[in-house]
Amino acid sequence: MLELRLVRGSLLKKVLEAIKELVTDANFDCSSSGVSLQAMDSSHVALVALLLRFDGFEHFRCDRNRSMGMNINHVSKLLRCAANDDIITLKADDDSDTITFMFESPKQDKIADFEMKLMDIQNDHLGIPEAEYQAIVKMPSLEFARICKDLSSIGDTAMSWWD
């Protein structure tokens, strides 16, 4: 059984909205440590690596390791049905090929359930080498999403002007 409850559902919405410009289909790998995603963009230039640790959820239950393939655009569209302050709960039985998204208003006066069929996506996990970076960039997720969206409409090559 998999059951994840995220009180700040807007976080999940923003993260998936940002990566949907880069990644079409991806496996969400669930384990006792959290939920992770690793996928390459279609031109194999950008690697998206995401980790949502178990302690970031109000409730986290993952009885066994599980990989769930999903279309990121479909999940993003589904999450648009949730208000920014909604509590989001994801549920999946161990032998099921579906996942249920439940959106619950903070006052608990409105609950919406959506069920989505999971995909069988074959991909290799890539090792991300340990590296020391010359810079660490912190920015609002909406700004990052806007940049990703702008870059996707330009093409698949970009150069920085400060090199």
N, C-alpha and C positions, 0 to 999 in steps of 0.2 A: 504494500500500500504506500502510495505517495500522497502526502498532504502538506501543502505549503500555504501559510497565511501571511500576507504582506499588508500591514496597516497603511503604509504610505504607498498605495498602488500607483501614484503618479510617477514614482521612481522607475518602475518597470515600464510604464508607458513611454517615458522619455528615453530610456536606454534603447528600447526596441525601435523607437521612431528614428533614432540616430543611426543605428546599424543597418536598418532596412535598405538604405541607399547603397550599401556595400555588399550585403550578403542576401542571397535569395532564399536558400534552404540551409538549415543547420540542425545539428543534433544538440539537444539540451541534455547534458550528462548529469544525472542526479546520484549523489552518494551521501554518506553520513556527514561529509564536510560541507556540502552545499550543492549549488547548481552551477555548472560551468558550460561554456559554449566556446568552441574554437572552429573558425571557418575562414576560408580565403574568399576574396572577391573574385568575380568572374575572370578578370585578367591576371589573376595570381600575383598581384602586386601588394595588396594589403592583407594582413592577417588580423582578424578580429579575435581577441581572447577576452572572455568575460567570466568573472567568478562572483557569484552571489553567495556569500558565506552563510552557513546555517544560522548563525547568531544574529543575522540581519532580519530574520523573520520572527514574527510574534509566535508562530507555531511552525515547527518543522518536523516532519515525520517522513523518513525514507527507509523502509524496511529492507530493501535490497538495492544494489546499484542498478541503474536503469538508464538507457539512452532513448530519448524521445525525439524523433525527427519531425520538424515543423517548418512550414513555409513562413518566413518572417513577415512578409507582407500581409498574409492572412491573419497572423497573430496580432499584428499592429492594427489592422482594421477592426478586429474583434475587441481590442483594448480601447478603441475609440468609443465603444458603447459604455465604458465605465467613466464616471465623473472623476475629476482629479482627486477628490477627497474620499473616494470609495475604498473599501477594504477589498483586496483581491485574494481569493483562495483558489488554488489549483489542486485538483484531485485526480488520481489515476490508480486503478487497481493494478496489481502486479501482472496479471495475464491479459489486461485489456489493451486494445489498439486505439483507444480514445483517451482524451484528457478533457476534464470539465473545468471551465473557468466560472467562478462565482463572483459577482460584483455585489457588494453590500454597502448601502449608505451608512454613514457613521451613526445616524439615528436609528438604524435598522428598520426603517419604514419601507425600504425598497430593496429587493433582492432579485438579481437576474442571473440565470444559469445559461451557459453556452457549452455545447459539447463539440469537440473538433477531433476528426480522425487523424491519427498520427501517421507519419510517412516512414518508409524504410530508406534511410539515407546512408550510403556507404561513403565514408571518408576516413582518411588517416589522421591520427593526431600527430601534429608536428611539435618537435621539441623547440621550445623558445629558449635560446641560450641566455645565460646570465650575462648582463652587460652593465657597464657604468655609463650613464648618459650625461652629456654635457649640459643638458637643460631639462627641467621638468616644467611642463606647461599645465597650469590650472585655469579652467575656464568654465563658464556656465554650460550645462548640457544643451540648452537651446542654441547657444552660439556654435557649439561643436556640430550639432545637427544641421544647422544652416550651412556651415562650411562643407560638410560632407555632401549635402544636397547640391551646393554650387559646384563642387568639384566633379560630381557625377555628370553634370550637364555640359561641362567643358570638354571632357575626353578622358583618356586614361594615362596622360602624362602631364606632370606639373613640375615647375622648377621654382625654387625660392630665389628672391632677388637679393638676399643678403649673403649668398655664397661668394 
